[in-house]
């Protein structure tokens, strides 16, 4: 990975009870578009999913939606995206989302969002990828999960040999800079030493 060109966003198909969640999704979509970073997401038109995708599109950005056929009606597939991929099942959806993304961001969401986030963390822990993972902790939404990760570390279920590197951001403005900073060391390692030293 040399730079962040495409970000996969995991988030809820509902709006949640806190209006800041929708506002954050819309603001992040705007940031992606204005930074020429493409969005890969779950393909829905409702909730935070719809908010982030529509914001990218409304500001001239590029969106790829990936949705399994059985959810196309339930989550109301967003047909205005540049690319809508309908998969046979959830496994294919998650594989394509992984393959097409340079980094992963989790906005607030439910069980599906949590499952997708934890899967990427697991794959990173097992050495299957080095793509940045960021938890957008809007209004402390992810505090319970972050507390659980700390507890797992303190009780030695997350050990040094199986460490997990997860970025956190409390505001939308932090997300892309943190992803880019995390990708920069990876880029430097792949360059000739005389070039890497100048970064």
Secondary structure, 3 states (H helix, E strand, C coil): CCCCCEEEEECCCCCCCCHHHHHHHHHHHHHHHHCCCEEEECCECCHHHHHHHHHHHHCCCCEEEEEEHHHCCCCCECCCCCEEEEECCHHHHHHHHHHCCCEEEECCCCHHHHHHHHHHHHHHHCCCCCCEEEEECHHHCCHHHHHHHHHHHHCCCCCHHHCCCCEEECCHHHHHHHHHHHHHHHHHHCCCHHHHCCC
